[in-house]
């Protein structure tokens, strides 16, 4: 945790006069290990968008008590904060950081047989009789965040950083870092709001008024998203609202390690990106542009969003329903406008 500036008082006695002076100490930064072209894996929260630099991403972590590290991707201006630190990976498109400060240290209790953590260590301490003695050595050192030990050589290695685990029957080790709870997943309400905000941002650029979330459309979309997650048959529903036709966009994504951290803006952005295939000089429905035209359809007023995950946590489905519906033949000229 980044510490606030502190002021220490120094009392100087000179010629019988008490002179009170102040010495300012700079805050200790917890992001002490910065990697370019590499990142640490670990438990991440939801993506932070529009982060201009890895330094800005690092600053987010510095100011977040729960953050133990970060991953930054410059090509997408995306930043992920982490509550745990794992193996270090090479990837030229990323930068990462290890941000575990002294405030995260706890009494050493973890003892992993036949396993130890990677990390930075100094010279080995020799003639350490037991694992418990090695752990006490770490406890007594304010910079020690973990340890490894060899019962054969009686060597103990205090570590100033701890990341990843290595299996090795010759060693044992442990972390002396407080375990953090994962960042909370994105709630359905927040997911819907993200989708709504993204829709309205795109619509504004095309001269269309803002949509509002509709509880009935939300219910319809949620029930169908749950059906998609159960059947895994990716097809449109044909649902209606009180017997009236509604528009529908559907989206699926697989391969996410933590799908419930996916943002509601992702599906909306994917649909909108079909704009590159749309021919404004020849307006009308297209098999590869129908999602885009529904997103920006000027006559649509209300939106419903549903989200559901398959039982194996492998695939996330998103459903959006619209009223009045878009993609009405003969009405594209007045409802799908060029961006301003």
C-alpha positions in Angstrom: 0.0 0.0 0.0 1.4 3.4 -0.9 2.1 5.4 2.3 1.2 9.0 2.7 3.9 11.6 3.2 5.0 11.7 6.8 6.7 14.4 8.8 9.2 13.4 11.5 10.1 15.9 14.2 13.8 16.5 15.1 14.5 18.5 18.2 17.9 20.3 18.1 19.3 21.9 21.2 21.7 24.7 20.3 23.1 27.3 22.8 20.2 26.5 25.1 17.5 27.3 22.4 15.1 24.6 21.3 14.8 24.7 17.5 12.1 22.5 16.0 12.8 21.4 12.4 11.0 19.1 10.1 12.3 16.4 7.9 10.0 15.3 5.0 10.2 11.6 4.0 9.0 10.5 0.6 6.3 7.8 0.4 7.4 4.3 -0.1 6.2 2.9 -3.4 5.0 -0.7 -3.4 5.5 -1.3 -7.2 9.2 -1.9 -6.9 9.6 -4.5 -9.7 8.6 -3.2 -13.1 8.8 -5.5 -16.2 8.6 -4.4 -19.9 7.8 -7.2 -22.3 6.8 -9.4 -19.4 3.9 -9.8 -16.9 3.0 -11.8 -13.9 -0.1 -13.9 -14.1 -2.5 -13.9 -11.2 -6.1 -13.2 -10.1 -7.1 -10.1 -12.0 -10.2 -7.9 -11.8 -12.2 -6.4 -14.6 -10.3 -4.5 -17.4 -9.6 -0.8 -17.0 -10.0 0.9 -20.3 -8.4 4.0 -21.9 -5.3 3.8 -19.7 -2.7 5.8 -21.6 0.5 4.2 -20.3 2.0 1.5 -18.1 2.9 4.3 -15.6 -0.8 5.2 -15.4 -1.7 1.5 -14.8 1.0 1.3 -12.1 -0.4 4.4 -10.4 -3.8 2.7 -10.2 -2.2 -0.2 -8.4 -0.2 2.0 -6.1 -3.5 3.7 -5.0 -5.4 0.4 -4.5 -4.9 -1.3 -1.2 -5.9 -4.7 -2.6 -3.6 -4.5 -5.6 -0.5 -6.8 -5.6 0.4 -6.3 -9.3 -0.7 -5.2 -12.7 -0.7 -6.1 -16.4 -0.8 -3.4 -19.1 -1.3 -3.8 -22.8 -0.4 -0.7 -24.8 -2.1 -1.7 -28.1 -5.5 -1.7 -26.4 -4.7 0.8 -23.6 -6.0 -1.7 -21.1 -4.9 -2.3 -17.5 -5.7 -5.2 -15.2 -5.0 -5.0 -11.5 -4.2 -8.2 -9.6 -4.8 -9.5 -6.1 -2.2 -12.3 -6.5 1.1 -12.8 -8.3 2.0 -16.0 -10.2 4.5 -17.0 -12.8 6.3 -14.4 -14.9 5.6 -14.6 -18.6 7.3 -13.1 -21.6 5.1 -11.1 -23.9 6.3 -8.1 -25.9 2.8 -6.6 -26.0 2.6 -6.3 -22.2 4.2 -4.6 -19.3 3.7 -5.7 -15.7 4.6 -5.0 -12.2 5.0 -6.6 -8.8 3.5 -4.3 -6.2 3.7 -6.1 -2.8 4.9 -3.7 -0.2 6.0 -4.2 3.4 2.4 -3.7 4.6 1.4 -7.0 3.1 3.8 -9.0 5.3 2.4 -11.4 7.9 3.9 -14.0 10.2 5.3 -16.9 8.2 3.0 -19.9 8.6 2.8 -21.4 5.1 4.9 -24.5 4.6 4.9 -26.1 1.1 6.6 -29.5 1.0 8.5 -30.4 -2.2 7.8 -26.9 -3.5 9.1 -23.3 -3.3 8.4 -19.9 -4.7 10.5 -18.1 -7.2 11.7 -14.7 -6.2 14.6 -12.5 -5.3 16.8 -13.7 -2.5 20.2 -12.8 -1.1 22.9 -15.1 0.2 21.8 -18.3 1.8 21.9 -18.5 5.6 23.8 -21.5 6.6 23.5 -24.0 9.4 19.7 -23.4 9.9 18.6 -26.5 11.7 14.9 -26.7 10.9 12.2 -25.3 8.7 10.8 -23.4 11.7 14.1 -21.7 12.2 14.2 -20.6 8.6 10.7 -19.2 9.0 11.8 -17.3 12.1 14.7 -15.8 10.2 12.2 -14.4 7.7 9.9 -13.2 10.5 12.8 -11.2 12.0 13.6 -9.5 8.6 11.2 -6.7 7.7 12.2 -7.1 4.0 11.6 -10.9 3.9 8.3 -11.8 2.1 9.0 -15.5 1.8 11.5 -18.3 2.2 12.9 -21.5 0.8 14.8 -24.2 2.7 16.9 -27.3 2.0 16.8 -29.9 4.8 19.8 -31.6 3.2 22.2 -28.6 3.3 20.5 -26.8 6.1 20.4 -23.7 3.9 17.7 -21.0 4.3 17.0 -18.4 1.6 14.9 -15.4 2.7 13.2 -13.8 -0.3 12.3 -10.1 -0.9 9.9 -11.1 -3.6 7.6 -14.1 -4.0 5.9 -15.3 -7.2 5.0 -18.5 -8.9 5.6 -22.0 -7.5 8.2 -24.6 -8.5 8.0 -28.3 -7.6 11.2 -29.7 -6.4 11.6 -32.6 -3.9 14.8 -31.1 -2.6 13.2 -27.9 -1.2 10.3 -26.5 0.7 9.1 -23.0 1.0 6.5 -20.6 1.9 5.0 -17.1 1.4 4.7 -14.6 4.2 2.3 -12.4 2.3 -1.2 -11.7 3.3 -3.7 -13.4 1.0 -6.1 -11.0 -0.7 -9.6 -11.8 -1.7 -10.2 -11.6 -5.5 -11.8 -8.5 -6.9 -15.6 -8.8 -7.0 -17.0 -9.9 -10.3 -19.1 -7.5 -12.4 -22.7 -7.6 -11.2 -25.5 -8.0 -13.8 -26.8 -4.5 -13.0 -23.3 -3.1 -13.6 -23.0 -5.2 -16.8 -26.2 -3.8 -18.1 -25.2 -0.2 -17.3 -21.9 -0.7 -19.2 -23.7 -2.1 -22.2 -26.2 0.8 -22.1 -23.5 3.5 -21.8 -21.6 1.9 -24.7 -24.7 1.8 -26.9 -25.5 5.4 -26.2 -21.9 6.6 -26.9 -22.1 4.9 -30.3 -25.6 6.2 -31.0 -24.7 9.7 -30.1 -22.1 9.7 -32.9 -24.8 8.7 -35.4 -27.4 11.2 -34.4 -29.5 8.8 -32.4 -31.0 9.5 -29.0 -30.1 7.6 -25.9 -31.7 4.3 -25.1 -33.1 3.5 -21.6 -33.0 0.1 -19.9 -36.4 -1.6 -19.8 -37.2 -4.1 -17.1 -39.4 -6.2 -19.3 -36.8 -6.4 -22.0 -34.1 -7.2 -19.4 -36.2 -10.1 -18.2 -36.7 -11.4 -21.8 -33.0 -11.0 -22.6 -31.9 -12.7 -19.3 -34.1 -15.7 -19.8 -32.9 -16.3 -23.3 -29.2 -15.8 -22.3 -29.7 -18.5 -19.7 -31.3 -20.8 -22.3 -28.3 -20.2 -24.7 -26.0 -21.1 -21.8 -27.9 -24.3 -21.2 -28.4 -25.5 -24.8 -25.3 -23.9 -26.3 -27.3 -23.5 -29.6 -26.3 -20.1 -30.9 -29.5 -18.9 -32.6 -32.0 -16.0 -32.3 -35.0 -16.4 -30.1 -37.9 -14.9 -32.0 -39.2 -13.5 -28.7 -41.7 -10.7 -28.6 -42.8 -8.0 -26.1 -46.5 -8.1 -25.3 -47.0 -9.6 -28.8 -44.9 -7.0 -30.5 -41.7 -7.7 -32.4 -38.4 -6.8 -30.8 -34.9 -6.5 -32.1 -32.2 -8.9 -30.9 -28.4 -9.1 -30.9 -26.6 -12.1 -29.4 -23.0 -12.6 -28.5 -20.8 -15.4 -27.2 -17.2 -15.5 -26.0 -15.1 -18.4 -24.9 -11.6 -19.0 -23.5 -11.7 -16.3 -20.8 -10.0 -17.4 -17.6 -12.4 -15.2 -15.6 -15.5 -14.7 -17.7 -17.6 -12.9 -15.0 -15.1 -10.0 -15.2 -15.9 -9.5 -18.9 -17.5 -6.0 -19.3 -20.9 -5.2 -20.8 -19.1 -2.9 -23.3 -17.4 -5.8 -25.0 -20.4 -7.3 -26.8 -21.7 -3.8 -27.7 -18.4 -2.8 -29.2 -18.1 -6.1 -31.1 -21.6 -5.5 -32.7 -20.7 -1.9 -33.5 -17.5 -2.8 -35.1 -19.5 -4.2 -38.0 -19.6 -0.6 -39.2 -16.5 -1.3 -41.3 -18.6 -3.6 -43.5 -21.6 -1.3 -43.9 -22.0 0.6 -47.1 -23.8 3.9 -46.4 -24.1 4.6 -50.1 -26.2 1.5 -50.5 -28.2 1.3 -47.2 -30.0 -1.9 -46.2 -29.7 -5.1 -44.3 -26.5 -7.1 -44.5 -25.7 -10.5 -43.0 -22.5 -9.1 -41.5 -23.8 -5.6 -40.5 -27.2 -6.3 -38.8 -25.8 -6.0 -35.3 -24.3 -2.6 -36.0 -27.4 -1.3 -37.7 -29.5 -2.3 -34.7 -27.2 -0.7 -32.2 -27.4 2.7 -33.9 -31.0 2.4 -35.2 -32.5 5.9 -34.6 -36.0 4.7 -34.0 -35.1 2.3 -31.2 -35.9 3.7 -27.7 -35.5 0.9 -25.1 -32.9 -1.8 -24.4 -32.8 -5.0 -22.4 -29.6 -6.9 -21.6 -29.1 -10.5 -20.4 -25.9 -12.4 -19.5 -25.3 -16.1 -18.6 -22.4 -18.4 -18.2 -22.3 -22.1 -19.2 -22.1 -24.6 -16.3 -18.4 -25.3 -17.1 -17.5 -21.6 -17.0 -16.2 -21.8 -20.5 -18.6 -19.6 -22.5 -20.4 -16.4 -21.7 -23.5 -15.4 -23.6 -24.9 -11.9 -23.9 -28.4 -11.0 -25.3 -29.6 -7.6 -26.2 -33.3 -6.9 -27.0 -34.5 -3.6 -28.5 -37.9 -1.9 -28.8 -39.0 -0.7 -31.2 -36.9 -3.0 -33.3 -34.4 -1.9 -35.9 -33.5 -3.4 -39.2 -36.8 -2.6 -40.8 -36.6 -2.9 -44.6 -37.0 0.4 -46.4 -36.1 2.5 -43.3 -32.3 2.3 -43.2 -31.8 5.8 -44.8 -33.6 7.6 -42.0 -32.4 5.3 -39.1 -28.8 4.4 -39.9 -26.9 7.7 -40.2 -23.2 8.3 -40.8 -21.2 9.3 -37.8 -20.6 12.9 -37.3 
